[in-house]
Structures are given as structure tokens and as C-alpha cells.
Amino acid sequence: MLCRPLPPLITCNCQIVRSHIVASGAMTSLPL
């Protein structure tokens, strides 16, 4: 994932997407 500080919106969106991927990955690894 390329997170270059070009416009602040892109960086913010990249952080949101990355945290969402981490959160969903943690939820999938948890036994439901």
C-alpha cells in the first residue's frame, strides 16, 4: 500500500483503509 503524503485526504483515507484491514484481519482470526 503506497501511503505518500500528497494530499491530506489520501493519507487519511489510506490510514482508514489500513486500520480497517487490520481490524477485519483481527476479527477473522478470532474464533467466532
N, C-alpha and C positions, 0 to 999 in steps of 0.2 A: 504494500500500500504506500503510495507516494504522498507524503504529507509535507509539502513545501509551503512556507509562509508567504503565499502570493496574496490573495485577498483573505481577510479575516473570516469571511463566510465559509470558504473552502476548508480552512484549518478547523473551524468549529465543527463543520459537517463531518470532517474526517475523524475528529475525536469522538463524535457521537456514534458514528458508524463503528469505530474500533471498539468502543466500550460496549456497544450493542452486541458485537460479535463475541466479545469476551463474556458478556452476561449470558448470552444464549449458549455458548460453549460450556459455561459452568452449569447451566441448568440441564443441559443434555447429559453431562457426566454424572449428575446427581441421580441416584436411584429413585424413580417415581413409584 
